[in-house]
Amino acid sequence: MRLLITGLLLSFPWQSIAQDCTCNAVTSSPMEWTRGMYQGSAYVFYGTVTSISPPMPDSNEIHDQPTFVVHEAFKGSFKGGEVRGADCGSGIVPGESAMIFLDGYLRMKSCSIRVQGLTDQSIRNAVLELSREEDAWKRRQTGDMDHESRAAPAKSK
């Protein structure tokens, strides 16, 4: 009987606990989790899934490949299109909108759909803050001051 149960369990197509589009468990605050995703991603955007395609035959891809339309980009210059599904499966359907995190190979690292312990809005707020921080840092690196600093008249003696 044990052998039968073991055989059934091993043959059953188990999926990761991360059933949705995150492969990364939330083990920290929403901001820290989002910071890790943001910093480790080449592209971060808010978009909508327009379609899902099965992997190409004879490719080494095993997960469905979603196509996105980008509504707002926060990092990188991804303009939309098909991406590679997450290693744990994407778990998303056409019509869903989310914050999407992609690596440099256009593979989904994670997204904001049903991330246990976080809301879509908390992830979006954290991404907005991180994007502003990154923009400010880039301006400092290039010597570009914000418009208020440049507009302030110099005091004469």
Secondary structure as GFF3:
##gff-version 3
##sequence-region A 1 157
A	DSSP	alpha_helix	2	11	.	.	.	ID=ss1
A	DSSP	alpha_helix	30	39	.	.	.	ID=ss2
A	DSSP	beta_strand	43	53	.	.	.	ID=ss3
A	DSSP	beta_strand	65	75	.	.	.	ID=ss4
A	DSSP	beta_strand	80	82	.	.	.	ID=ss5
A	DSSP	beta_strand	97	102	.	.	.	ID=ss6
A	DSSP	beta_strand	108	111	.	.	.	ID=ss7
A	DSSP	alpha_helix	120	142	.	.	.	ID=ss8
A	DSSP	alpha_helix	147	151	.	.	.	ID=ss9
###
